[in-house]
Amino acid sequence: MGVSSLLFKRRIVFLLLFTLIGLLVLWVRLFYVQIIQGDWLLLKAEDLWSRDVPFEAKRGRILDRNGVVLVDNESTPSILAVPVQIEDVKQTVHLLAPVLNMAPGKLERLITKRELIVRIHPEGRKMDEEKAEAVRALALPGIYVAEDYRRFYPYGTLAAHVLGFTGVDNQGLTGLELSYDDDLKGKRGAVSFYADARGRKMPDQPSRFIPPIDGDDLVTTLDVNIQMILEREMEDAWSTYQPKSIIGVVMDPRNGEVLAMASYPTYDPAHYQDYSQEVYNRNQPIWRMYEPGSTFKIITLATALKENKVDLYNEHFFDPGYIMVAGAKIRCWKPGGHGDQTFLQVVENSCNPGFVELGQRIGKEKLMASIRDFGFGQKTGIDLKGEATGLLFRDERMGPVELATTAFGQGVSVTPIQQVAAVSAAINGGAYFTPHLGKSIVDPKNGERKELFTAMPKRQVIDENVSEQVRKALEAVVANGTGYRAYVDGFRVGGKTGTAQKVGPDGRYLSNEYIVSFIGFAPADDPKIVVYLAVDHPQGIQFGGVVAAPIVGRIIEETMHYLKVPPREDGLPKTKYIYPERPPEVVPDLVGKTIDDIRRMYYALPLDVVGEGRIVIDQSPKPGSKIETGQAVRIYLGP
């Protein structure tokens, strides 16, 4: 019995010790949970109880270079539903659906979803204030009016493709809105409240407002006044020539800052849904690829001067109207050719055989290397999405004919922004700058500024001496040559025309469709702006010197006045050009001629083209008939 009693006592002691140790462990655990982990567990619990009604951040504004607001915000309410808090679904639908002008069945499906928060979309998104007040007055449980924002465009369609637009959730979808979305969008806020496991709001629990963080402002390189000048002229050309499209770019060649950029047809970014995707989603200055035509000759000229392959003033070239290359006859645009001329006159006259000769002197390797140095065959790096690279001949597929056509801008495809950047390098002293639209990001609260681009060039393509020769030659083109319609009294203007035949879906050239263009700059000895304009298939006249050059001249003249550049009298005087300014008063005999010959011989004669082929087989009115100014001559094409 004694042993048993001792054993029992030991067991009691062990049990007490075990209990004390258990209690100690429990106390330590409670201390750890309550004191050490208390705050963390409280946050976890609050996450389980907490429900948020989101509040959109105010998206950053987009400004022009002088602080003019191009894109702003306007407050617009949106409706949110918390389904578990809705006490009477039928009554809620009955009262709310008429206010939102919404089908009752659709509304019922939304507010009975097994989700925490449901947006009433689209009828309840970004409403007017009158509707929002009507919803508030209903005071329906589980229905909330949240503050939202939508984009506001003070200038309507101005610079629409560049600025872009946002979606219903204020996310950037195109243009600068997309490129700088991370800077512009800000961070959402919310009204936070506590709810039970079924999502019902806990009584006597305060709501908490977490303010949204507004997005930063984007200051662009655009100048709203220059943009309006460009688009006004493009709109006038749109109504005058009724083309398929028009492209315009104005850039500062000294630093790559884009001052204006536009595409026609255009659209209203506030109502982009009303337009086709082909209109609002194609920013043509960076996306469109086509053969440049004679504007590309500037690159051949600069390369020939760089490689010391030509003396513009003392060397002569005879143009009989064509040049033979590897058995192929490459024609000049002027029937019969230009005859004997200096190489400066080759540039002034935009003589294709003369530029073929320059290309042959340069050689395939050096010409293609220079073309790539000028930025062709690769993206410029402009801060917009969707930029195209263009197309160049591969070295192994570039024979004598391909070399010849490349020298005068045929057989290669480029984008407008590539041409503007390349020509800027050719005339600014040889420095290639990345074209760009973003200038700086600005915190609207404290004005803190973050610059986006430096003024450092990407590379040096040619030297100042070569660039000076290019500028002088292109000023002569405007004073004495094919670009004379861009001449502006009191301002020294340089430039180059372009008339490029379009390529059809089958890879063949279209017989009666051209993209006509002109690229000009001023002042010619110290360029401050480069202006490029391309018109796709203008009705009637299809020559860059006739259609695009005068438009660019007007843009340059008005922009020079706006920039307060003083007029000067030391430029080249304008000489009388040999081609008529007005259409003939008597219909010429066009039968038997090719349409290309007709367009070259009769610049200003409006044509109504019927049929397919290259030869005119009939015409109306007949030769010798008198026509009124602006009256079109109908020509019938055949084999």
C-alpha positions in Angstrom: 0.0 0.0 0.0 2.9 2.4 0.8 4.3 2.0 -2.7 1.0 2.6 -4.3 0.5 5.8 -2.3 4.0 7.1 -3.3 3.3 6.3 -6.9 0.0 8.1 -6.7 1.6 11.2 -5.2 4.2 11.2 -7.9 1.5 11.0 -10.5 -0.2 14.0 -9.0 3.0 16.0 -9.0 3.7 15.1 -12.6 0.1 16.1 -13.5 0.5 19.4 -11.7 3.8 20.1 -13.5 2.4 19.1 -16.8 -0.6 21.4 -16.2 1.7 24.3 -15.2 3.8 23.8 -18.3 0.7 23.7 -20.5 -0.6 26.9 -18.8 2.8 28.5 -19.3 2.8 27.6 -23.0 -0.7 28.9 -23.3 0.2 32.2 -21.6 3.2 32.6 -23.8 1.1 31.9 -26.9 -1.6 34.3 -25.7 1.1 37.0 -25.1 2.5 36.4 -28.5 -0.9 36.5 -30.2 -2.3 39.4 -28.2 0.8 41.6 -27.9 3.3 40.6 -30.6 0.9 39.7 -33.4 -2.0 41.8 -32.2 -1.7 44.6 -34.7 -1.1 42.3 -37.6 -4.1 40.1 -36.7 -6.3 43.1 -36.3 -5.4 44.3 -39.8 -6.2 40.8 -41.1 -9.6 40.9 -39.4 -10.3 44.3 -40.8 -9.5 43.0 -44.2 -12.2 40.4 -43.8 -14.7 42.9 -42.5 -13.8 45.8 -44.7 -15.6 46.6 -48.0 -14.4 49.3 -50.3 -16.5 51.5 -52.7 -13.8 52.7 -55.2 -13.3 56.3 -56.1 -11.4 57.0 -59.4 -8.3 59.1 -59.3 -8.3 62.2 -61.3 -6.2 61.5 -64.5 -3.4 63.8 -65.2 -3.9 66.6 -67.8 -2.2 66.8 -71.1 -0.8 70.3 -71.9 0.9 71.9 -74.9 4.4 73.3 -74.5 3.1 76.6 -73.3 0.8 75.2 -70.6 -2.4 75.3 -72.7 -4.7 72.4 -71.6 -5.4 70.0 -74.4 -7.0 67.2 -72.4 -8.7 67.8 -69.0 -11.2 66.0 -66.7 -14.8 66.6 -65.8 -16.5 65.0 -62.8 -19.1 62.4 -63.7 -20.9 60.1 -61.2 -21.1 56.3 -61.6 -23.4 53.8 -59.9 -22.2 50.8 -57.8 -24.2 48.1 -56.2 -23.3 45.9 -53.2 -25.7 42.9 -53.9 -25.8 41.5 -50.3 -27.0 44.9 -49.0 -30.0 45.1 -51.3 -33.0 44.4 -49.1 -35.7 44.2 -51.8 -34.5 43.3 -55.3 -37.8 43.8 -57.0 -38.4 47.2 -55.5 -34.8 48.3 -56.3 -35.3 47.3 -59.9 -38.7 49.0 -60.1 -37.4 52.3 -58.8 -33.9 52.4 -60.3 -34.4 51.0 -63.9 -36.5 54.0 -65.1 -34.0 56.5 -63.7 -31.1 54.8 -65.6 -33.2 54.2 -68.7 -32.2 50.5 -68.3 -34.0 47.2 -69.1 -35.3 45.9 -65.8 -34.1 42.3 -66.5 -30.6 43.5 -67.2 -30.5 45.5 -64.0 -31.8 42.6 -61.9 -29.2 40.2 -63.3 -26.5 42.7 -62.3 -27.6 43.4 -58.8 -28.1 39.7 -57.9 -24.6 38.6 -58.9 -22.6 36.7 -56.3 -20.0 39.5 -56.2 -19.0 41.9 -53.5 -19.4 45.1 -55.7 -21.0 45.4 -59.1 -20.7 48.3 -61.5 -24.0 49.2 -63.3 -22.5 49.2 -66.8 -22.8 50.9 -69.1 -26.0 52.8 -68.2 -24.7 53.7 -64.8 -21.2 54.7 -65.8 -20.1 58.3 -66.2 -23.7 59.8 -65.9 -24.8 63.4 -65.9 -25.3 65.0 -62.5 -29.1 65.2 -62.9 -29.4 61.4 -63.0 -27.0 61.0 -60.1 -29.2 63.3 -57.9 -32.2 61.2 -58.8 -30.4 58.0 -57.7 -29.3 59.6 -54.5 -32.9 60.7 -53.8 -34.1 57.1 -53.9 -31.8 56.2 -51.0 -31.8 52.6 -52.0 -29.9 50.2 -49.6 -26.9 48.7 -51.4 -26.9 51.3 -54.2 -24.0 53.8 -54.1 -23.1 56.9 -56.2 -19.4 57.1 -56.6 -17.4 60.0 -58.0 -15.9 59.3 -61.4 -14.2 61.3 -64.2 -14.2 61.4 -67.9 -11.9 63.1 -70.3 -12.7 66.5 -71.7 -11.2 67.9 -74.9 -11.4 71.7 -75.0 -10.3 71.8 -78.6 -12.5 69.0 -79.9 -10.9 67.0 -82.7 -7.6 68.9 -82.6 -4.6 66.6 -82.5 -7.0 63.7 -81.9 -4.7 60.9 -83.1 -1.7 62.2 -81.1 -3.6 62.7 -77.9 -5.6 59.5 -78.1 -8.4 58.5 -75.8 -9.3 56.5 -72.6 -11.6 53.6 -71.9 -14.5 53.5 -69.5 -12.1 52.6 -66.6 -9.9 55.7 -67.4 -7.2 53.5 -68.9 -5.2 54.9 -71.9 -6.1 53.1 -75.1 -4.4 55.1 -77.9 -2.0 58.0 -78.5 -0.2 59.8 -75.7 -2.9 58.5 -73.3 -1.6 55.0 -73.8 2.2 55.9 -74.1 2.1 57.8 -70.8 -0.7 55.9 -69.0 1.5 55.0 -66.0 2.2 58.6 -65.3 -1.3 59.9 -66.1 -3.6 57.4 -64.4 -2.9 58.0 -60.7 -4.1 55.6 -57.9 -7.7 54.8 -56.9 -9.2 55.8 -53.6 -12.2 54.4 -51.8 -14.9 54.8 -49.1 -14.2 51.9 -46.7 -16.9 50.4 -44.3 -17.2 47.2 -42.2 -19.6 44.4 -43.1 -20.5 41.1 -41.7 -19.9 37.7 -43.3 -22.9 38.2 -45.6 -21.7 41.6 -46.7 -24.2 43.6 -44.7 -23.0 46.9 -43.3 -22.2 46.6 -39.5 -24.3 49.1 -37.5 -22.7 51.9 -35.6 -19.4 51.4 -37.5 -17.9 54.6 -39.1 -16.9 54.7 -42.8 -13.4 55.6 -43.7 -12.4 57.7 -46.8 -9.1 56.8 -48.5 -8.4 59.7 -50.9 -7.3 58.9 -54.5 -3.9 60.0 -55.6 -4.3 62.1 -58.8 -2.1 61.4 -61.8 0.7 63.6 -63.0 0.3 66.1 -65.8 2.0 65.5 -69.2 3.6 68.6 -70.9 4.0 67.9 -74.6 6.1 69.5 -77.3 2.9 70.4 -79.2 2.1 74.0 -79.8 -1.7 74.5 -80.0 -1.4 77.5 -82.4 0.9 75.6 -84.9 -1.4 72.6 -84.6 -4.4 74.8 -85.5 -2.5 76.3 -88.5 -1.6 72.8 -89.7 -5.1 71.3 -89.3 -6.8 74.3 -90.9 -4.8 73.9 -94.0 -5.3 70.2 -94.0 -9.1 70.7 -93.7 -9.1 73.1 -96.6 -7.1 70.6 -98.7 -9.5 67.9 -97.7 -12.5 69.8 -99.1 -10.6 71.1 -102.2 -9.0 67.8 -103.4 -11.3 65.2 -101.8 -8.3 62.8 -101.2 -8.4 59.4 -99.4 -6.2 60.8 -96.6 -3.8 63.6 -95.6 -0.8 63.5 -93.3 0.9 66.5 -91.7 3.9 67.0 -89.4 5.7 70.1 -88.1 8.9 69.5 -86.2 11.7 71.5 -84.7 14.8 70.1 -86.5 17.1 71.3 -83.8 15.9 68.9 -81.1 13.3 66.5 -82.6 10.4 68.2 -80.8 7.1 67.6 -82.7 5.2 70.9 -82.8 2.2 69.6 -84.7 1.0 66.3 -86.1 -2.3 65.3 -87.7 -4.1 62.7 -89.8 -7.2 63.2 -92.0 -9.9 61.9 -91.8 -9.9 62.7 -88.1 -12.3 62.0 -85.2 -13.6 63.3 -81.9 -11.8 61.5 -79.1 -14.7 62.2 -76.7 -16.9 60.1 -78.9 -14.5 57.7 -80.6 -17.1 54.9 -80.5 -19.0 56.8 -83.3 -16.1 56.3 -85.7 -14.7 53.2 -87.4 -11.5 51.7 -86.0 -9.7 52.5 -89.3 -10.1 56.2 -88.5 -9.3 56.4 -84.8 -6.7 53.6 -84.5 -4.4 54.7 -87.3 -2.0 57.5 -86.6 -0.7 57.8 -90.1 2.4 59.9 -89.6 4.0 57.0 -87.6 2.0 54.0 -89.0 1.6 54.6 -92.8 4.3 53.1 -95.1 4.6 54.1 -98.7 7.1 54.9 -101.4 8.4 58.4 -100.7 9.1 59.5 -104.2 11.3 62.5 -104.8 11.5 63.7 -101.2 13.8 60.8 -100.7 16.3 62.4 -103.1 17.4 64.6 -100.3 19.1 61.6 -98.7 20.8 60.7 -102.0 22.0 64.3 -102.4 23.4 64.4 -98.8 25.2 61.1 -99.3 26.7 62.1 -102.6 28.0 65.4 -101.1 29.3 63.5 -98.0 31.2 61.0 -100.2 32.5 63.8 -102.5 30.9 62.3 -105.5 29.4 65.5 -107.0 30.2 69.1 -107.6 26.7 70.7 -107.8 27.8 73.9 -109.5 30.6 72.9 -111.9 29.6 69.4 -113.1 27.0 68.9 -115.8 24.6 66.1 -116.6 22.7 65.5 -119.9 19.2 64.2 -119.5 17.6 62.9 -122.7 14.4 61.9 -120.8 15.6 58.5 -119.6 18.6 56.5 -118.5 19.3 52.8 -119.3 20.2 50.6 -116.3 20.9 46.9 -116.8 18.6 46.8 -119.9 15.8 48.8 -118.2 14.8 52.2 -119.3 14.2 54.5 -116.4 12.3 57.6 -117.5 12.5 61.2 -116.3 9.2 62.8 -115.2 9.6 65.3 -118.0 8.9 64.0 -121.5 12.0 64.7 -123.6 14.2 65.2 -120.5 15.9 68.3 -119.2 18.9 68.3 -121.6 22.2 69.7 -120.4 22.1 70.9 -116.8 24.4 71.3 -113.8 23.9 68.9 -110.9 22.3 71.8 -108.9 19.7 72.0 -111.7 19.3 68.2 -111.5 18.2 68.8 -107.9 16.1 71.8 -108.8 14.4 69.9 -111.6 14.0 66.7 -109.6 15.6 64.8 -112.5 15.3 61.1 -112.0 18.2 60.1 -114.4 20.5 62.6 -112.7 19.8 61.0 -109.3 20.3 57.5 -110.8 23.8 58.7 -111.8 24.4 59.9 -108.2 23.3 56.6 -106.8 25.7 54.8 -109.1 28.6 57.0 -108.2 27.9 56.4 -104.4 27.5 52.6 -104.8 25.2 50.2 -103.1 27.1 49.6 -99.8 27.6 53.3 -99.0 24.2 54.4 -100.2 22.4 51.8 -98.1 24.6 52.5 -95.1 23.8 56.2 -95.3 20.1 55.5 -95.7 20.1 53.5 -92.5 22.2 56.2 -90.7 19.4 58.6 -91.6 17.0 56.3 -89.7 15.2 54.4 -92.5 14.4 50.7 -92.2 14.0 51.1 -88.4 11.7 52.7 -85.9 12.6 56.3 -85.0 11.7 55.6 -81.4 9.0 58.3 -81.2 7.0 58.0 -78.0 3.8 56.7 -79.6 2.7 53.1 -79.9 2.2 51.4 -83.3 5.2 52.8 -85.2 6.2 51.0 -88.4 9.7 50.3 -89.5 9.5 50.8 -93.3 11.0 48.5 -95.9 14.3 48.6 -97.6 15.9 46.3 -100.2 18.1 43.6 -98.6 21.7 44.0 -99.7 21.7 40.5 -101.4 18.6 41.4 -103.5 19.8 44.9 -104.5 20.9 44.9 -108.1 21.7 47.8 -110.5 18.0 48.6 -111.1 17.1 48.5 -107.4 20.1 50.8 -106.7 18.8 53.2 -109.4 15.2 53.3 -108.2 16.2 53.6 -104.5 18.3 56.7 -105.4 15.2 58.6 -106.4 12.8 57.1 -103.8 11.1 54.2 -105.6 11.0 50.6 -104.4 11.5 51.5 -100.8 8.8 52.2 -98.2 9.1 54.7 -95.4 6.9 56.4 -92.8 6.3 60.2 -92.7 8.0 60.6 -89.3 11.1 58.8 -90.7 11.2 61.3 -93.5 10.8 64.3 -91.2 13.6 63.0 -88.8 15.9 62.2 -91.7 15.5 65.6 -93.5 15.9 67.4 -90.1 19.3 65.7 -89.8 20.2 66.6 -93.4 19.6 70.4 -92.8 20.4 71.0 -89.1 24.1 70.4 -89.3 23.9 66.6 -89.5 22.6 65.6 -86.0 19.9 62.9 -85.9 17.4 63.5 -83.1 14.7 61.1 -81.9 11.4 62.7 -82.7 9.2 63.0 -79.6 6.0 64.5 -78.2 6.6 64.2 -74.5 8.4 67.1 -72.9 8.1 66.6 -69.2 6.0 65.0 -66.4 4.7 67.5 -63.8 3.4 66.8 -60.3 0.3 69.0 -60.2 0.5 69.3 -56.3 4.0 70.8 -56.1 5.0 71.6 -59.6 7.9 69.2 -59.5 9.1 68.5 -63.1 10.7 65.5 -64.6 12.2 66.0 -68.1 11.5 63.2 -70.5 14.0 63.9 -73.3 17.4 65.6 -73.5 18.6 67.8 -76.3 21.5 65.4 -77.1 21.4 63.9 -80.7 21.3 60.2 -81.2 24.2 60.3 -83.7 26.0 62.5 -86.2 25.1 61.6 -89.8 26.9 64.3 -91.9 29.0 67.3 -91.0 27.9 71.0 -91.0 29.7 71.7 -94.4 27.6 69.0 -96.2 24.5 70.1 -94.4 25.0 73.7 -95.5 25.3 72.5 -99.2 22.1 70.5 -98.8 20.3 73.6 -97.4 21.4 75.8 -100.3 20.4 73.2 -102.9 17.0 72.8 -101.4 16.5 76.6 -101.2 17.3 76.7 -104.9 14.6 74.0 -105.5 12.0 76.4 -104.0 13.4 79.5 -105.7 14.1 78.1 -109.2 12.7 74.6 -109.4 9.8 72.2 -108.8 9.1 73.5 -105.3 8.5 77.1 -106.4 4.9 77.1 -105.2 6.2 76.9 -101.6 8.1 80.2 -102.0 7.3 82.8 -99.3 8.3 86.4 -99.8 10.4 87.6 -97.0 11.3 84.2 -95.7 14.0 81.9 -97.0 12.3 78.5 -97.7 13.9 75.3 -98.8 12.2 72.1 -99.7 11.5 69.2 -102.0 8.5 67.9 -103.9 7.4 64.2 -104.0 5.0 62.4 -106.4 5.0 58.7 -105.6 2.9 56.1 -107.5 0.9 53.9 -105.2 1.3 50.2 -105.1 -1.8 48.1 -105.2 -2.7 44.9 -103.2 -1.2 42.8 -105.9 2.2 44.5 -105.7 1.7 46.4 -109.0 1.7 50.1 -109.4 -1.7 51.7 -109.8 -2.0 53.6 -113.0 -3.9 56.6 -111.7 -3.2 56.9 -108.0 -0.4 58.9 -106.4 0.7 60.1 -103.0 1.8 63.7 -103.5 4.0 65.4 -100.9 6.2 68.3 -100.0 8.8 68.7 -97.2 9.9 72.2 -96.5 11.8 74.1 -93.9 12.6 77.7 -92.9 14.6 79.8 -92.5 16.7 78.0 -95.1 20.0 79.0 -93.6 19.0 78.4 -90.0 16.0 76.1 -89.9 13.6 76.4 -87.0 10.8 74.3 -88.4 10.4 71.4 -90.9 6.9 70.9 -92.4 5.8 67.7 -94.2 2.5 67.2 -95.9 1.3 64.2 -98.0 -2.0 64.0 -99.8 -3.2 60.5 -100.9 -4.9 60.5 -104.3 -6.1 64.1 -104.7 -8.8 64.4 -107.3 -7.8 66.1 -110.5 -4.2 67.2 -110.1 -1.7 64.7 -108.7 1.7 66.4 -108.4 3.4 67.3 -105.1 4.6 70.6 -106.5 1.1 71.7 -107.4 -0.9 70.3 -104.5 1.3 70.0 -101.4 3.9 72.7 -102.0 1.6 75.7 -101.7 0.0 74.3 -98.6 3.4 73.9 -96.9 4.3 77.4 -98.0 1.2 78.8 -96.3 1.9 76.8 -93.1 5.5 78.0 -93.1 4.6 81.7 -93.6 2.0 81.7 -90.9 4.2 79.8 -88.5 7.1 82.1 -89.0 4.9 85.1 -88.2 3.6 83.3 -85.1 7.1 82.5 -83.9 8.0 86.2 -84.5 10.8 85.3 -87.0 11.6 88.6 -88.7 11.3 88.7 -92.5 14.5 89.1 -94.5 15.5 90.1 -98.0 18.7 88.1 -98.4 17.2 84.9 -99.8 17.3 83.7 -103.4 14.9 85.6 -105.7 12.1 83.6 -107.2 12.5 82.9 -111.0 9.6 82.5 -113.4 8.9 78.8 -113.7 8.4 77.3 -117.2 5.1 75.4 -116.4 1.7 77.0 -116.6 -0.1 78.1 -113.4 -3.5 77.7 -114.9 -5.2 74.9 -116.9 -5.5 75.3 -120.6 -8.6 77.1 -121.9 -8.8 74.7 -124.9 -8.8 71.0 -124.5 -5.6 69.4 -125.7 -5.5 66.2 -127.7 -4.9 63.5 -125.1 -5.6 60.3 -127.1 -2.7 58.0 -127.4 -0.8 59.5 -124.5 -0.1 57.7 -121.3 -1.8 59.1 -118.1 1.7 59.7 -116.6 2.6 61.9 -119.6 -0.7 63.8 -119.4 -0.2 64.6 -115.7 3.4 65.8 -116.4 2.5 67.9 -119.4 -0.8 69.4 -118.0 -0.2 69.9 -114.3 -3.3 71.8 -113.5 -5.8 70.1 -115.9 -8.5 68.4 -113.8 -9.1 64.8 -114.9 -11.9 62.4 -114.5 -10.3 59.0 -115.2 -12.5 56.1 -116.4 -11.3 52.5 -117.1 -8.0 50.7 -116.6 -4.8 50.7 -118.5 -2.1 53.3 -119.3 -3.1 54.7 -122.7 -5.9 57.2 -123.4 -8.2 55.7 -126.0 -10.9 58.4 -125.9 -11.7 61.8 -124.2 -14.5 64.2 -123.5 -14.7 67.0 -124.4 -13.0 66.5 -127.7 -9.7 68.2 -128.6 -10.1 71.9 -129.4 -13.2 72.4 -127.2 -13.2 75.3 -124.8 -13.5 74.5 -121.1 -14.3 76.6 -118.0 -11.8 76.9 -115.2 -12.0 73.9 -112.9 -14.0 71.8 -115.5 -12.6 68.2 -115.6 -11.7 66.4 -118.9 -12.9 62.8 -118.9 -10.4 60.4 -120.3 -11.0 56.7 -121.0 -8.1 54.3 -120.5 -7.4 51.1 -122.3 -4.6 48.7 -123.2 
